[in-house]
Amino acid sequence: MKKARLCAAFVAASIVVMPIQRAMADEAAALIGGALLGGLIVNEVHKNKQRQQQASRNTTRRSGTSSAQRQENREVQSALNYFGYNAGTVDGSLGRRSRSAIAQYQADMGYVTDGYLDQHELGFLLTSHQRALASAHVAPYNQILASQGQAGLLRTYRNEQLGIQTPQAVQPIQPQTHMAATSQALTTAPTVTARADTGTALPSFGFAQQGSKSINAHCNEVNLLTTSNGGLSRSGQIREPVFALNEQFCQARGEAMVEASQIEVTIPNMTSVQIEQQCEGLTQAMAAQMVGIDTKAPSEVVTATSTFLQNSGQPMPSLISGGKVCLGVGYRTDNAEMALASATLLASAGQLGYGEVISHQLRQGFGAPVGMARSGEWMRLALNAAQSGSSVLGQNAERIAVLSEASTAPATPGLPVFSVSTSGN
């Protein structure tokens, strides 16, 4: 116990004593496994889950299932069934089918898939169910329900929780007669005052240079178009491969933010600002590994970064947990460099499925120059890992199928070929 207090005190002191901007290269490597990325995160995640499951089992052993618990279980089953997760009969007993439905819900939302609901997962599920019953008939949710079903509503609520705005319903344009349109044009047209030709050049203004590309803005546009199209592109029905990949990128981004938020709540005595500062340190520490990522082969990047991580002296599980946190923080704060560095750390730590987000960011030039050839190689690496069972970020069978199909589709359709007669006109 005393050792644990000393560790906690050391963690708190390290935040104050070691400013990120002063860290040298070797200190930056150590920072990766420091307050945020230490084994504390992994241990807390597992301990919290174990405590919740043990408390549930103890309650059941002591007095069976109470009437209040049965009522809550019925609400859970009703909500699962509503959103398309088959929990079977609503009887208040969470048996094998209900646990399977919970696991499916957890997998779709990016939670730890174990069939047991923690307080956050339970609250979001029940609140979303009540919200759907109250708002599913109101625009724009009625349009989402009609085009994507109840599961689409749940994804929409999750996206809103992550700060992704839901596109509002588009109001139909009222037709106008020619006379009405002409009358309106005549009454609203501004008066133009003639101006003599002064012979001067056209005006030139010093507009500010456009900053780095925004992943948040990109995904807001993609989500709007997806809603307008009636849902995500599906395998076997992909008409625009590039847009399908954009949709998958934004899906993965949302999963990463959910994954990070689940770990963040288990980190004691650290504010979100302090966590962001730690992730800035990760970005700085990984800077040398990110040089030339748009031109280097993935194997070269993974080998060099893996060596760097091993030399940091930190346990690999701790580095992986920290990488997941900082990937979500990077997307949440619209920091493309942080997200790319975190995904590279994760892929180099053996989580090759995260090569998907590296591929997406290189394809779009988020956080690094555009590298189309290397983007394809990172995607193949990620798909091979996902198909062998090492899936991450909600890479279910449908996502993998869409990624595979869209990645191998030609960028542009072939030129038309016509049979030309050689016998004259």
C-alpha positions in Angstrom: 0.0 0.0 0.0 2.8 2.3 0.9 4.5 1.5 -2.4 1.3 2.4 -4.3 1.2 5.8 -2.5 4.8 6.5 -3.3 4.1 5.6 -7.0 1.1 8.0 -7.0 3.2 10.7 -5.4 5.9 10.2 -8.0 3.4 10.5 -10.8 1.9 13.7 -9.5 5.4 15.2 -8.9 6.5 14.3 -12.5 3.7 16.3 -14.0 4.9 19.4 -12.2 8.7 19.0 -12.2 9.2 17.9 -15.8 7.7 20.4 -18.3 7.1 18.7 -21.7 8.7 21.5 -23.7 12.1 21.0 -21.8 12.2 17.3 -22.2 15.3 16.0 -24.1 15.1 13.1 -26.5 15.8 10.4 -23.8 13.4 12.1 -21.4 10.7 12.1 -24.0 11.1 8.4 -24.5 10.7 7.9 -20.7 7.7 10.2 -20.8 5.8 7.8 -23.0 5.6 5.4 -20.1 5.2 8.0 -17.4 2.1 9.3 -15.6 -0.3 8.6 -18.4 1.2 5.6 -20.1 2.3 3.5 -17.1 0.8 0.2 -16.1 -1.6 2.2 -13.9 -4.0 2.5 -16.7 -4.0 -1.2 -17.6 -4.3 -2.2 -14.0 -7.2 0.2 -13.3 -9.1 -0.8 -16.3 -9.0 -4.5 -15.3 -9.5 -3.8 -11.6 -12.6 -1.7 -12.2 -14.1 -4.3 -14.5 -13.3 -7.1 -12.1 -14.8 -5.1 -9.2 -18.0 -4.5 -11.1 -18.4 -8.1 -12.1 -17.6 -9.4 -8.6 -20.1 -7.0 -7.0 -22.7 -8.3 -9.5 -21.9 -11.9 -8.6 -21.9 -11.2 -4.9 -25.3 -9.5 -5.0 -26.7 -12.5 -6.9 -25.2 -15.0 -4.4 -26.4 -13.1 -1.4 -30.0 -12.6 -2.2 -30.6 -13.9 -5.7 -31.7 -11.2 -8.1 -33.6 -8.4 -6.4 -36.8 -7.0 -7.8 -35.1 -3.7 -8.6 -32.3 -5.5 -10.4 -34.8 -7.6 -12.4 -36.5 -4.4 -13.4 -33.2 -2.9 -14.6 -32.4 -6.1 -16.4 -35.8 -5.9 -18.2 -35.0 -2.4 -19.2 -31.6 -3.5 -20.6 -33.2 -6.3 -22.5 -35.9 -4.0 -24.0 -33.3 -1.5 -25.0 -31.1 -4.2 -26.6 -34.0 -5.6 -28.5 -35.1 -2.1 -29.7 -31.6 -1.4 -31.1 -31.4 -4.7 -32.9 -29.4 -6.8 -30.5 -31.4 -9.9 -29.9 -31.6 -10.4 -26.1 -34.6 -12.8 -26.4 -37.5 -12.7 -24.0 -37.7 -9.7 -21.7 -37.8 -11.6 -18.4 -35.3 -9.8 -16.2 -32.7 -12.6 -16.3 -29.5 -11.8 -18.2 -28.7 -15.2 -19.5 -26.5 -16.4 -22.3 -28.5 -14.7 -25.1 -28.6 -11.4 -23.2 -24.9 -11.5 -22.5 -24.3 -12.1 -26.2 -26.5 -9.2 -27.1 -24.6 -7.0 -24.6 -21.3 -8.0 -26.2 -22.6 -7.1 -29.6 -23.7 -3.7 -28.4 -20.3 -3.2 -26.7 -18.4 -4.2 -29.9 -20.4 -1.8 -32.0 -19.9 1.1 -29.6 -16.2 0.4 -29.2 -16.4 -0.7 -25.6 -14.6 -3.6 -23.9 -16.5 -6.7 -25.2 -17.1 -8.9 -22.2 -20.9 -9.1 -22.0 -21.1 -7.2 -18.7 -22.3 -3.6 -18.6 -20.4 -1.0 -16.6 -22.2 2.1 -15.4 -21.3 4.2 -18.5 -22.3 1.5 -20.9 -25.6 0.9 -19.0 -26.4 4.6 -18.7 -25.8 5.3 -22.4 -27.9 2.3 -23.5 -30.9 3.1 -21.3 -30.7 6.8 -22.0 -30.5 6.2 -25.7 -33.5 3.9 -25.6 -35.6 6.5 -23.8 -34.4 9.2 -26.1 -35.3 7.1 -29.2 -38.8 6.5 -27.9 -39.2 10.3 -27.4 -37.5 11.6 -30.5 -37.5 9.0 -33.2 -40.5 10.6 -34.9 -38.9 14.1 -34.9 -36.6 15.4 -37.7 -33.8 14.6 -38.4 -34.0 11.4 -36.3 -37.1 10.2 -38.2 -35.0 10.3 -41.4 -32.2 8.4 -39.8 -34.6 5.8 -38.4 -36.2 5.4 -41.9 -32.9 5.0 -43.7 -30.7 3.3 -41.1 -33.0 1.7 -38.6 -32.8 1.8 -34.8 -29.1 0.9 -34.9 -28.5 4.1 -36.9 -30.2 6.1 -34.2 -27.8 4.5 -31.6 -24.8 5.4 -33.7 -26.1 8.9 -34.1 -26.5 9.4 -30.3 -23.0 8.0 -29.8 -21.6 10.4 -32.4 -23.4 13.3 -30.7 -21.8 12.3 -27.4 -18.4 12.5 -29.2 -19.2 16.0 -30.4 -20.1 15.1 -34.0 -23.1 17.2 -35.1 -26.1 15.5 -36.5 -27.1 17.0 -39.9 -30.4 18.7 -39.7 -33.3 17.8 -42.0 -33.2 19.5 -45.3 -36.4 21.5 -45.9 -37.9 21.1 -49.4 -37.7 24.1 -51.7 -41.2 25.5 -52.4 -41.8 25.8 -56.1 -42.3 29.3 -57.5 -44.2 30.4 -60.6 -42.2 32.4 -63.2 -44.1 35.6 -62.3 -43.5 35.2 -58.6 -39.8 34.5 -59.1 -39.5 37.5 -61.5 -41.4 39.8 -59.0 -39.1 38.7 -56.2 -36.0 39.3 -58.2 -37.2 42.8 -59.1 -38.0 43.7 -55.6 -34.9 42.3 -54.0 -32.2 43.1 -56.6 -29.7 45.5 -55.1 -29.1 48.9 -56.6 -25.8 49.1 -58.4 -24.1 52.5 -58.7 -22.0 53.0 -61.8 -18.3 53.7 -61.1 -15.8 55.3 -63.4 -12.8 53.2 -64.5 -9.9 54.4 -62.3 -7.3 52.3 -64.1 -6.2 50.7 -60.8 -5.5 47.0 -60.4 -8.0 44.6 -58.9 -8.0 44.7 -55.1 -5.5 42.4 -53.4 -6.1 41.4 -49.8 -3.7 39.7 -47.4 -5.8 36.7 -46.6 -4.5 34.4 -43.8 -2.9 31.2 -45.0 -5.1 28.2 -44.5 -4.0 26.0 -41.6 -3.4 22.3 -41.5 -6.2 20.1 -42.8 -9.0 19.5 -40.2 -10.0 15.8 -39.7 -13.1 17.1 -37.7 -14.3 19.2 -40.7 -13.6 16.3 -43.1 -15.7 13.9 -41.1 -18.5 16.3 -40.5 -18.8 16.6 -44.3 -18.5 12.8 -44.8 -21.2 12.2 -42.1 -23.5 14.7 -43.8 -23.2 13.0 -47.1 -23.6 9.6 -45.6 -26.9 10.6 -44.0 -28.0 12.1 -47.3 -27.2 8.9 -49.0 -29.3 6.9 -46.6 -26.5 5.2 -44.7 -22.9 3.8 -45.0 -21.6 2.3 -48.2 -21.9 -1.5 -48.0 -19.8 -4.2 -49.6 -21.0 -5.2 -53.1 -22.7 -1.9 -53.5 -19.8 0.6 -53.5 -20.1 3.2 -56.2 -17.4 5.6 -55.0 -14.5 3.8 -53.5 -12.8 6.9 -52.2 -15.9 8.1 -50.4 -16.4 4.6 -48.9 -12.9 4.8 -47.5 -13.6 8.2 -46.1 -16.7 6.8 -44.3 -14.6 4.0 -42.9 -12.0 6.5 -41.7 -14.6 8.5 -39.8 -16.1 5.3 -38.4 -12.6 4.3 -37.1 -12.1 7.8 -35.7 -15.3 7.6 -33.7 -14.3 4.2 -32.4 -10.9 5.5 -31.3 -12.5 8.4 -29.4 -14.9 6.0 -27.6 -12.0 3.6 -26.8 -9.9 6.5 -25.4 -12.8 7.8 -23.2 -13.3 4.4 -21.6 -9.7 4.3 -20.5 -9.5 8.0 -19.5 -12.2 7.6 -16.9 -10.0 5.1 -15.1 -7.0 7.4 -14.8 -7.0 8.9 -11.2 -5.9 12.4 -10.3 -5.5 13.7 -13.8 -7.6 16.3 -15.6 -8.3 16.1 -19.4 -5.9 19.0 -19.8 -3.1 17.1 -18.1 -3.8 14.1 -20.3 -3.6 16.2 -23.4 -0.3 17.6 -22.2 1.0 14.1 -21.8 -0.2 13.2 -25.3 1.7 16.3 -26.6 4.7 14.7 -25.0 4.1 11.5 -26.9 3.9 13.4 -30.2 7.2 15.1 -29.5 8.8 11.8 -28.5 7.6 10.1 -31.7 8.7 13.0 -33.9 11.9 11.3 -35.2 10.0 8.1 -36.0 7.5 10.1 -38.1 10.0 11.6 -40.4 9.5 10.3 -44.0 6.5 8.1 -43.0 4.9 9.1 -46.3 7.8 7.5 -48.3 9.2 4.7 -46.1 7.9 1.2 -46.3 5.6 0.2 -43.3 8.0 -2.6 -42.4 10.8 0.0 -42.0 8.7 2.3 -39.9 7.5 -0.6 -37.6 11.0 -2.0 -37.1 12.5 1.3 -36.2 9.7 2.4 -33.9 9.5 -1.0 -32.3 13.2 -0.7 -31.4 12.5 2.8 -30.0 9.7 1.6 -27.8 11.7 -1.4 -26.5 14.5 0.9 -25.6 12.1 3.2 -23.7 12.2 0.8 -20.8 8.4 0.8 -20.5 6.1 -2.3 -20.5 4.5 -2.8 -23.9 1.0 -3.1 -22.5 1.4 0.3 -20.9 2.6 1.8 -24.1 -0.4 0.3 -26.0 -2.9 1.7 -23.4 -1.3 5.1 -23.7 -1.3 5.0 -27.5 -5.0 4.3 -27.4 -5.7 7.2 -25.2 -3.6 9.6 -27.2 -5.1 8.4 -30.5 -8.6 9.3 -29.2 -7.3 12.6 -27.7 -5.7 13.5 -31.1 -9.0 13.0 -32.9 -11.0 14.8 -30.2 -8.7 17.8 -30.3 -8.3 17.7 -34.1 -4.6 17.2 -33.8 -3.7 15.1 -36.9 0.0 14.8 -35.9 -0.9 13.4 -32.5 -3.3 10.9 -34.0 -0.8 9.7 -36.6 2.0 9.3 -34.1 -0.3 7.4 -31.7 -1.5 5.0 -34.4 2.1 4.4 -35.5 3.1 3.6 -31.9 0.2 1.1 -31.7 1.0 -0.5 -35.0 4.7 -0.8 -34.0 3.7 -2.3 -30.6 2.1 -5.2 -32.4 -1.4 -3.8 -32.9 -1.2 -3.9 -36.7 -4.9 -3.2 -37.2 -4.2 0.4 -36.4 -2.4 0.6 -39.7 -5.9 1.4 -41.1 -5.9 4.9 -39.6 -2.3 5.4 -40.8 -3.4 4.5 -44.2 -6.4 6.9 -44.1 -4.3 9.8 -42.9 -1.6 9.3 -45.5 -4.2 9.0 -48.2 -5.7 12.4 -47.1 -2.5 14.1 -46.0 -3.6 14.4 -42.4 -0.6 14.9 -40.2 1.9 14.1 -42.9 2.4 14.7 -46.7 0.1 12.6 -48.9 1.7 9.2 -49.6 -0.7 7.2 -51.7 1.6 4.2 -52.4 2.5 3.8 -48.7 -1.2 4.3 -47.8 -2.1 1.2 -49.7 0.7 -0.8 -48.0 -0.5 0.2 -44.5 -4.1 -0.8 -45.4 -3.0 -4.2 -46.6 -1.0 -4.7 -43.4 -4.1 -3.7 -41.3 -6.5 -5.9 -43.3 -4.2 -8.9 -43.0 -4.1 -8.4 -39.2 -7.9 -8.0 -39.0 -8.6 -11.1 -41.1 -6.3 -13.1 -38.9 -8.3 -12.2 -35.8 -6.4 -9.1 -34.6 -9.2 -6.6 -35.3 -9.4 -3.2 -33.7 -11.6 -0.1 -33.9 -14.7 -2.1 -34.7 -13.2 -3.9 -37.7 -16.1 -6.4 -38.0 -16.7 -8.5 -41.1 -18.7 -5.8 -42.9 -16.1 -3.1 -42.2 -13.3 -5.4 -43.4 -15.3 -6.3 -46.6 -15.9 -2.6 -47.4 -12.2 -1.7 -46.7 -11.0 -4.5 -48.9 -13.3 -3.7 -51.8 -12.8 0.0 -51.7 -9.0 -0.3 -51.4 -8.7 -2.6 -54.4 -11.2 -0.8 -56.6 -9.6 1.3 -59.5 -9.4 5.0 -58.7 -11.2 5.9 -61.9 -13.4 3.9 -64.3 -11.8 2.6 -67.5 -12.2 4.4 -70.7 -15.1 3.3 -72.9 -14.4 0.8 -75.6 -16.5 0.9 -78.8 -16.7 -1.6 -81.6 -15.9 0.5 -84.7 -16.9 -0.8 -88.1 -14.2 -0.8 -90.8 -16.6 -1.1 -93.7 -17.3 2.6 -94.2 -20.3 4.6 -93.1 
